[in-house]
Amino acid sequence: MTSEDFVRRFLNLRNGMESNPETVKLLAGAVNQSKTGLISFQDFLAFESVLRAPDALYLVAFQLFDKNGRGEVSFGDIKQIFSQSGIYQRFPFDWKSEFVDQHFGKDRGYHLKYKEFSQFLLELQQEHARQAFMQRDKDKSGSISVMDFKEIMVTVRPHMLTQFVEQSLVTAAGGTPTHQVSFSYYNGFNALLNNMQLIIGVYHTISGSSINKHVSKEEFTLAAQELGQVTPMEIDILFQLSNIFEPRGYITLADLKRIAPHGEGILPYYLRESPLPGSDTQNFAMTELAESAYRFILGGIAGATGATSVYPIDLVKTRMQNQRSTGSFVEEIMYRNSLDCFNKVLRYEGIIGLYRGLLPQLMGVTPEKAIKLTVNDFVRDMFYHKDGSIPLSAEIFAGGCAGCSQVIFTNPLEIVKIRLQVAGEITTGPRVSSLSVMKELGFFGLYKGARACFMRDIPFSAIYFPCYSHLKTFFTNENGQVHPGNLLLSGALAGMPAASLVTPADVIKTRLQVAAREGQTKYAGLMDCFWKILRQEGPGAFWKGVAARVLRSSPQFGVTLSTYELLQKFINIDFGKQNTEDILQATSYKE
């Protein structure tokens, strides 16, 4: 078969190949060792035997560059192929350097045999990383910014970075964009990644058959000294990465596996731009779906935890907001303030009364908070700059999208919850339950007050998420870590302005969703509710229950967000996610 048939039909690599005939020839050339232009069955069998070899990755790489099938690779072939790679366009390689002289001679006439080529590939990566550092060290100070360090690592050495390491680069190297990374630290970081299999061996020497042993820095340093191949700086970086979330003072095998490059990491990055047979955008979509499901589940657990922790305060807030100061036959105000409301509920309805309506709240808050956190993360991911920063406007937009997305769950659960919460005020009449409320309202009735819900949830999230992000950055220590207590504090503080500022919309929503009793003012809609409250009760009525709302929303979201982030830490899953640029590079050597 032809080269095009083999690449497109057998390997199933179609996207972008039509515009990159050189890529087609390169991939097929590794198979067509007879160099006839057509791939025979014998060529395929020979290629299959190569894939079974212990050093298959290097053998295939050699065949890619050995265009003429002579068993050697020339300088011209290497330069031509590497120069087409987008990586080399971002950080140009100096093909006139002393490194190239040493491998090919000054006249570039020396050709590399297979074993020489494999050594060249390994050293080429190290040389390119060194040159990239020198290019960014423009003032020759011996150091570069932490953002330059990150860009070099994700561009020149992405094949050595697990998702965990890539996300931890800035934090491990200083934690702030202004921090400088020395050349020694840079070399130590790269050496650590190269030596991870050796480091895992050192761990096993210490731990024996145990896979959960906690190995201290002193223990590891002592064992590593016997080998003499791991420097104190590499060990220091290892423990920085392993203790990135909290300073534990020890490492485990799980820590090392999060850092160690995967098996394909030994293959240079330009080869990893070519996808394996059968891989395509469908796999990328499945990865995106799996990651969204992961975030959704963790968000649901976190949301249920946060809602349960503050539910009694939420009940008090609802009853205070529903209490009319006029328009009722009841002369005496039932509750003087939030504390009086809490005490009366506890006295007359018991502890169970404080959790009236919790079940429908949990049934709705789990998907509500899950979709809210997932959408916020998803939208933020689209606006991140290459240096890891995100514009404030994008943070506000992501928060607003998150608030908008949750209303589909928020409105039905809240109208049921609110009617159950105020039902305890009446001791006579039929028993009110979730099913009776839903039966009475019907499907469309469950979305009564939805516009007010949008008016509350969109600005709340647009204020809350950016505040939380910046407060969390403020509480980050010099090692780039945030203590769990500070995560909780960040969430609680961010909830204060968000919850208080949208209280008027919350009051209107509550009045619309509660079934008005005999003698109480009834509202025809959002604007009718607004004007009637303003005329009958004055502007202050829009701020009823603001204290209870802040006391409820602030700790609730603090618990929810801190739980969400801690769950991500303890249930860490590497989805091997690539961005769109990586997907495009997967079928081409050009950007």
Phi, psi and omega in degrees: 000162180283168178300318181297318179298316183296314183290316186278321186265313183282311179279348178062037177253103185245318188301117175085351184291328183300328183265003182226070180299330179295324178294319178299314180297320182296313181294316180290331181296331178293334180268318185278073182289341177283347177056038179269347184096343178238139181269116180268171178296326178294321176300317181295317179297320179295320179294322179296323178291328177297319181295340180272351183288151179300326180255040186303321184299315180288326179296316179296319178301317180297319181292330177298323184269338179278076188296327185264359178068028183267359180081020179206157183239132181266162177298320181299318180296317181295314181297319182297314183288315182293325182293340178280345183286138178299331180297318182284342175282327180284319176235087185304140179264138180275099182283359176255013185286166177296329178302315180291322178303318184294328182269326186242357183084160182294331179269002179059028183267348183279137179252143184267129171282177187304308183293324177293321180296318181297322178290323178299317180301315181296313182289332179298319179299315181295320180292319180296320178297320179296315180295323179297320177299314182296326179294325180275340177273069189293328181268008177055043180271351182085012179209158177228166179288159182294331178288324174295320178301314180296316182297319179297314184296316183283344180263311186272327185234041182295333180293345179260359186254121167285168179300321180298313181294318181299319180288342185256004186302309183294315181298314182294327185269005178150329174090343181233147182299339182272353183291145179256140180251122181283162179295326179294316178296318180301313178294321179296321179297314179293321178296322178300313180297323178293330187261013187298325178293323176295319180295321176296324176296321177297318179300315181294328177297321181283316188276341183068233182274351182282138178252359182242013183292138176271115183255121181282167180295321180296315179300315183293318180299319180296316180291323181290330180298329180294332178273327177072015182247357180241120184277161176302326179294318178299320179294320179297317178295321178302314182286331174298314180294317183292330182251035188294329182269325180207141181284092182270331180086007179213168176234157176233172179297325178299322177299315183294323181290332176289337184264323187295130176301149178289174185306321182286357182296338180288342181276134181304154188299327185294331179283329180286354174287343179269124183288157176285159179306132176091349181277142180199190183294341178296320177297321178298318179296321179295322177296317178299318180295317180296319180292322178295320178296320178299312179295323181296316181294313179296321178296323178295316178297315180296319180296318179295321178297314181294319182295317181296322186294334185237015187300318179304322178294322179297321179297316178298317180300316181297315182293325178293319181290330182278346184288117180273136176269345175217171176079021181226148176286344181280117184284325186270132175289130185292318183237128179285323180200181183298319181294320178297321178298314180300313182296320181291321177298314181297321183288315187265337183241351178078180180299324180299326179297330179291341181247022178296124181089009182293321184301307177297330177298314180292322180297329180264325186289333180298304176290330181297306181292326180298311181290328179295311181292322181295314180296318179300313178297318183296314182290320177301320181302331183283344186247002180294136173279169182295335179274006177091356181273165178216134181297148179299321179299324179290323177297317180295317179297316179298317178297317178298318177298319179297316179295321179295319185293334187278345187297330179302329176263324187297311188298309180299318184291325183285324181292324176290315182298316183296317181292328175288323182294322181273348181296332181292346179286340183248124183265349180252168178093175182295152180290133180263129178226171179301316182294320180293324178294314181294323178294319180294318185280322187077176185297310184289332178293336179292344180254021174294132182082016184296323180297319177293328178294319175297318181297333179272311191284325181294307178294327178303307182291326179294331176275317191293306188297315176298320179298316180297316181299316183285325177293321179296320176297321180298323183273000179291131181278182185294341178267007179078016182254151177238120180296143179308324178296323178286331173298314179297317180295320179299315179295321181292315180295320179295330181287338184295304178293324182296314183290317184290319186291336181257012180302318178306317178295325180291321178297313179299316179300316181297316181296323180290327187271338179280139176285116182293133178274172183301129179094346180272151178297136177251151185238136182273341181178188187298308183290324177298319178297315181302310185290324180292319177297317182296316182287317187276326188239349179086168182301329183297337181295333180291348182250017176296137178075011183297322180295315179295324180294315178295317180295334178273305186293321183299303178291330181298311181287333173297313178295317182298309183292319179293321176297318180300314182288323178292324176296320177297328180288313186276336176245065185276122179239128179269110181270000181056038186291136175243150176274177185300323180297320179296321180296319179294321180292339184295341180243013183204153175268001182243150176279000000 
